[in-house]
Amino acid sequence: MQVICLEDAAFYALIDEVVVRLREQYGPANDKWVSDEEAMHLLNVKSKTTLQKLRDEGKIRFSQPQKKIILYDRDSINAYLERNARNTF
């Protein structure tokens, strides 16, 4: 087993470089508008029908830039989840 020793400055520079590379590879973590798949994942729903129901009832915001493209507002999804959160006893 090899042990690698780094000074504090070198260690934090390495961590910064790793973060930059991950952001380049995976893109921004918190886009304002998310796809239906990501919205379903955030809401933990399995069907697009449930997502459409939430959209039709005005419970989550959405944008439709093109006929078949619907994007959902991440902030409204988080707000919906917070409104429906229950405190523990």
MDTraj code that builds the backbone (N, CA, C; nanometers):
import mdtraj as md
import numpy as np

residues = "MET GLN VAL ILE CYS LEU GLU ASP ALA ALA PHE TYR ALA LEU ILE ASP GLU VAL VAL VAL ARG LEU ARG GLU GLN TYR GLY PRO ALA ASN ASP LYS TRP VAL SER ASP GLU GLU ALA MET HIS LEU LEU ASN VAL LYS SER LYS THR THR LEU GLN LYS LEU ARG ASP GLU GLY LYS ILE ARG PHE SER GLN PRO GLN LYS LYS ILE ILE LEU TYR ASP ARG ASP SER ILE ASN ALA TYR LEU GLU ARG ASN ALA ARG ASN THR PHE".split()
xyz = np.array([
    [0.0840, -0.1170, 0.0000],
    [0.0000, 0.0000, 0.0000],
    [0.0890, 0.1240, 0.0000],
    [0.0520, 0.2224, -0.0819],
    [0.1283, 0.3457, -0.0888],
    [0.0537, 0.4572, -0.0161],
    [0.1282, 0.5396, 0.0503],
    [0.0714, 0.6537, 0.1201],
    [0.1200, 0.7790, 0.0496],
    [0.0260, 0.8663, 0.0172],
    [0.0611, 0.9917, -0.0491],
    [0.0321, 1.1054, 0.0479],
    [0.1300, 1.1856, 0.0727],
    [0.1155, 1.3003, 0.1636],
    [0.1078, 1.4287, 0.0810],
    [0.0124, 1.5129, 0.1156],
    [-0.0037, 1.6409, 0.0481],
    [-0.0127, 1.7523, 0.1516],
    [0.0374, 1.8671, 0.1162],
    [0.0182, 1.9827, 0.2006],
    [-0.1270, 2.0285, 0.1870],
    [-0.1740, 2.1047, 0.2828],
    [-0.3136, 2.1503, 0.2809],
    [-0.3491, 2.2197, 0.1503],
    [-0.2650, 2.3117, 0.1066],
    [-0.2934, 2.3880, -0.0147],
    [-0.3029, 2.2965, -0.1362],
    [-0.2132, 2.1998, -0.1473],
    [-0.2144, 2.1066, -0.2599],
    [-0.3383, 2.0173, -0.2551],
    [-0.3783, 1.9760, -0.1351],
    [-0.4974, 1.8921, -0.1204],
    [-0.6220, 1.9666, -0.1665],
    [-0.6384, 2.0912, -0.1213],
    [-0.7571, 2.1677, -0.1584],
    [-0.7564, 2.2057, -0.3065],
    [-0.6388, 2.2264, -0.3631],
    [-0.6289, 2.2519, -0.5067],
    [-0.6728, 2.1282, -0.5853],
    [-0.6348, 2.0105, -0.5369],
    [-0.6766, 1.8855, -0.6008],
    [-0.8282, 1.8688, -0.5923],
    [-0.8852, 1.8967, -0.4762],
    [-1.0311, 1.8862, -0.4596],
    [-1.1025, 1.9824, -0.5537],
    [-1.0525, 2.1062, -0.5659],
    [-1.1126, 2.2034, -0.6570],
    [-1.1089, 2.1546, -0.8009],
    [-0.9993, 2.0926, -0.8396],
    [-0.9859, 2.0401, -0.9752],
    [-1.0851, 1.9256, -1.0002],
    [-1.1047, 1.8412, -0.9018],
    [-1.2013, 1.7315, -0.9140],
    [-1.3425, 1.7875, -0.9306],
    [-1.3766, 1.8885, -0.8533],
    [-1.5097, 1.9503, -0.8622],
    [-1.5311, 2.0117, -0.9998],
    [-1.4302, 2.0799, -1.0523],
    [-1.4412, 2.1408, -1.1853],
    [-1.4642, 2.0326, -1.2902],
    [-1.3902, 1.9248, -1.2827],
    [-1.4064, 1.8167, -1.3813],
    [-1.5433, 1.7505, -1.3709],
    [-1.5941, 1.7321, -1.2499],
    [-1.7271, 1.6728, -1.2343],
    [-1.8354, 1.7638, -1.2908],
    [-1.8204, 1.8941, -1.2689],
    [-1.9187, 1.9886, -1.3247],
    [-1.9145, 1.9883, -1.4761],
    [-1.7961, 1.9776, -1.5336],
    [-1.7842, 1.9710, -1.6797],
    [-1.8495, 1.8450, -1.7337],
    [-1.8328, 1.7353, -1.6632],
    [-1.8846, 1.6076, -1.7109],
    [-2.0354, 1.5964, -1.6932],
    [-2.0876, 1.6408, -1.5795],
    [-2.2288, 1.6197, -1.5494],
    [-2.3141, 1.7450, -1.5634],
    [-2.2543, 1.8584, -1.5917],
    [-2.3288, 1.9811, -1.6104],
    [-2.3738, 2.0403, -1.4784],
    [-2.4477, 2.1503, -1.4866],
    [-2.4937, 2.2159, -1.3632],
    [-2.5893, 2.1268, -1.2860],
    [-2.5787, 2.1318, -1.1552],
    [-2.6576, 2.0419, -1.0714],
    [-2.8026, 2.0868, -1.0562],
    [-2.8252, 2.2159, -1.0535],
    [-2.9600, 2.2640, -1.0259],
    [-3.0103, 2.3549, -1.1368],
    [-3.0538, 2.2960, -1.2462],
    [-3.1151, 2.3741, -1.3521],
    [-3.2498, 2.4247, -1.3039],
    [-3.2879, 2.5414, -1.3498],
    [-3.4178, 2.5990, -1.3122],
    [-3.5315, 2.5132, -1.3667],
    [-3.5192, 2.4695, -1.4903],
    [-3.6238, 2.3908, -1.5551],
    [-3.5742, 2.2483, -1.5752],
    [-3.6589, 2.1509, -1.5409],
    [-3.6198, 2.0102, -1.5517],
    [-3.7161, 1.9368, -1.6442],
    [-3.6695, 1.8257, -1.6987],
    [-3.7514, 1.7436, -1.7882],
    [-3.8562, 1.6668, -1.7085],
    [-3.9471, 1.6027, -1.7807],
    [-4.0511, 1.5255, -1.7121],
    [-3.9921, 1.4069, -1.6361],
    [-3.8871, 1.3447, -1.6895],
    [-3.8253, 1.2325, -1.6194],
    [-3.7655, 1.2768, -1.4861],
    [-3.6963, 1.3905, -1.4877],
    [-3.6360, 1.4379, -1.3635],
    [-3.7432, 1.4858, -1.2659],
    [-3.8486, 1.5488, -1.3175],
    [-3.9593, 1.5921, -1.2308],
    [-4.0248, 1.4712, -1.1648],
    [-4.0437, 1.3643, -1.2413],
    [-4.1017, 1.2425, -1.1849],
    [-4.0102, 1.1851, -1.0780],
    [-3.8805, 1.1908, -1.1006],
    [-3.7840, 1.1412, -1.0022],
    [-3.7890, 1.2263, -0.8753],
    [-3.7912, 1.3589, -0.8903],
    [-3.7946, 1.4478, -0.7739],
    [-3.9221, 1.4281, -0.6918],
    [-4.0338, 1.4061, -0.7606],
    [-4.1622, 1.3884, -0.6926],
    [-4.1871, 1.2438, -0.6499],
    [-4.1022, 1.1543, -0.6958],
    [-4.1163, 1.0120, -0.6677],
    [-4.2512, 0.9582, -0.7167],
    [-4.2861, 0.9950, -0.8403],
    [-4.4062, 0.9412, -0.9039],
    [-4.3630, 0.8540, -1.0204],
    [-4.4452, 0.7579, -1.0549],
    [-4.4075, 0.6598, -1.1562],
    [-4.4709, 0.6846, -1.2920],
    [-4.5791, 0.7628, -1.2982],
    [-4.6480, 0.7784, -1.4257],
    [-4.6539, 0.9241, -1.4688],
    [-4.6551, 0.9432, -1.5999],
    [-4.6681, 1.0771, -1.6547],
    [-4.8097, 1.1309, -1.6323],
    [-4.9051, 1.0423, -1.6108],
    [-5.0418, 1.0853, -1.5833],
    [-5.0499, 1.1603, -1.4509],
    [-4.9790, 1.1121, -1.3507],
    [-4.9760, 1.1810, -1.2211],
    [-4.9108, 1.3173, -1.2363],
    [-4.8061, 1.3246, -1.3146],
    [-4.7384, 1.4512, -1.3402],
    [-4.8322, 1.5481, -1.4124],
    [-4.9076, 1.4973, -1.5089],
    [-5.0033, 1.5806, -1.5818],
    [-5.1133, 1.6302, -1.4884],
    [-5.1579, 1.5453, -1.3963],
    [-5.2613, 1.5849, -1.3004],
    [-5.2119, 1.7002, -1.2126],
    [-5.0889, 1.6905, -1.1636],
    [-5.0312, 1.7983, -1.0831],
    [-5.0197, 1.9268, -1.1641],
    [-4.9856, 1.9119, -1.2902],
    [-4.9742, 2.0265, -1.3805],
    [-5.1110, 2.0884, -1.4071],
    [-5.2112, 2.0057, -1.4367],
    [-5.3450, 2.0543, -1.4683],
    [-5.4121, 2.1210, -1.3489],
    [-5.3830, 2.0725, -1.2282],
    [-5.4428, 2.1290, -1.1071],
    [-5.3675, 2.2538, -1.0595],
    [-5.2587, 2.2903, -1.1284],
    [-5.1833, 2.4092, -1.0934],
    [-5.0966, 2.3931, -0.9695],
    [-5.0638, 2.2719, -0.9356],
    [-4.9833, 2.2476, -0.8160],
    [-4.8344, 2.2663, -0.8408],
    [-4.7914, 2.2478, -0.9652],
    [-4.6519, 2.2738, -1.0011],
    [-4.6496, 2.3578, -1.1286],
    [-4.5512, 2.4462, -1.1389],
    [-4.5364, 2.5319, -1.2566],
    [-4.4688, 2.4545, -1.3682],
    [-4.5051, 2.4926, -1.4901],
    [-4.4414, 2.4299, -1.6055],
    [-4.4305, 2.5306, -1.7189],
    [-4.3494, 2.4969, -1.8147],
    [-4.3330, 2.5779, -1.9346],
    [-4.3378, 2.4834, -2.0536],
    [-4.3996, 2.5292, -2.1605],
    [-4.4082, 2.4467, -2.2804],
    [-4.3504, 2.5258, -2.3981],
    [-4.2169, 2.5228, -2.4135],
    [-4.1540, 2.6008, -2.5202],
    [-4.1875, 2.5502, -2.6607],
    [-4.2184, 2.4219, -2.6726],
    [-4.2603, 2.3643, -2.8000],
    [-4.3752, 2.2690, -2.7723],
    [-4.4440, 2.2284, -2.8771],
    [-4.5648, 2.1477, -2.8609],
    [-4.5432, 2.0224, -2.7766],
    [-4.4376, 1.9487, -2.8005],
    [-4.4165, 1.8221, -2.7307],
    [-4.3116, 1.8301, -2.6197],
    [-4.2655, 1.9498, -2.5885],
    [-4.1648, 1.9659, -2.4841],
    [-4.2266, 2.0412, -2.3665],
    [-4.2307, 1.9762, -2.2519],
    [-4.2816, 2.0379, -2.1301],
    [-4.1700, 2.0330, -2.0269],
    [-4.1391, 2.1478, -1.9699],
    [-4.0367, 2.1577, -1.8670],
    [-4.1026, 2.2014, -1.7369],
    [-4.0484, 2.1545, -1.6254],
    [-4.1068, 2.1811, -1.4945],
    [-4.0122, 2.2655, -1.4107],
    [-4.0690, 2.3572, -1.3340],
    [-3.9923, 2.4469, -1.2490],
    [-3.9490, 2.3732, -1.1230],
    [-3.8174, 2.3608, -1.1056],
    [-3.7624, 2.2889, -0.9905],
    [-3.8069, 2.3532, -0.8589],
    [-3.8111, 2.4874, -0.8545],
    [-3.8501, 2.5566, -0.7316],
    [-3.9952, 2.5269, -0.6945],
    [-4.0842, 2.5190, -0.7942],
    [-4.2243, 2.4897, -0.7628],
    [-4.2416, 2.3446, -0.7177],
    [-4.1583, 2.2547, -0.7691],
    [-4.1625, 2.1151, -0.7232],
    [-4.1189, 2.1080, -0.5777],
    [-4.0087, 2.1775, -0.5449],
    [-3.9625, 2.1794, -0.4057],
    [-4.0647, 2.2450, -0.3144],
    [-4.1297, 2.3523, -0.3606],
    [-4.2328, 2.4191, -0.2803],
    [-4.3526, 2.3260, -0.2585],
    [-4.3914, 2.2513, -0.3618],
    [-4.5018, 2.1560, -0.3499],
    [-4.4690, 2.0485, -0.2463],
    [-4.3458, 1.9986, -0.2500],
    [-4.3054, 1.8972, -0.1531],
    [-4.3043, 1.9544, -0.0115],
    [-4.2588, 2.0782, 0.0038],
    [-4.2574, 2.1415, 0.1368],
    [-4.3993, 2.1642, 0.1890],
    [-4.4907, 2.2064, 0.1009],
    [-4.6303, 2.2289, 0.1429],
    [-4.6947, 2.0996, 0.1918],
    [-4.6553, 1.9892, 0.1343],
    [-4.7165, 1.8611, 0.1701],
    [-4.6358, 1.7805, 0.2710],
    [-4.5313, 1.8399, 0.3251],
    [-4.4498, 1.7700, 0.4251],
    [-4.5234, 1.7696, 0.5576],
    [-4.5104, 1.6622, 0.6302],
    [-4.5739, 1.6482, 0.7610],
    [-4.4666, 1.6384, 0.8663],
    [-4.4880, 1.7063, 0.9789],
    [-4.3944, 1.6987, 1.0904],
    [-4.4113, 1.5661, 1.1637],
    [-4.3024, 1.5194, 1.2215],
    [-4.3097, 1.3977, 1.2995],
    [-4.3674, 1.4273, 1.4368],
    [-4.4103, 1.3272, 1.5044],
    [-4.4720, 1.3460, 1.6367],
    [-4.3704, 1.3635, 1.7430],
])
top = md.Topology()
chain = top.add_chain()
for i, resn in enumerate(residues, 1):
    res = top.add_residue(resn, chain, resSeq=i)
    for name in ("N", "CA", "C"):
        top.add_atom(name, md.element.get_by_symbol(name[0]), res)
traj = md.Trajectory(xyz[None], top)
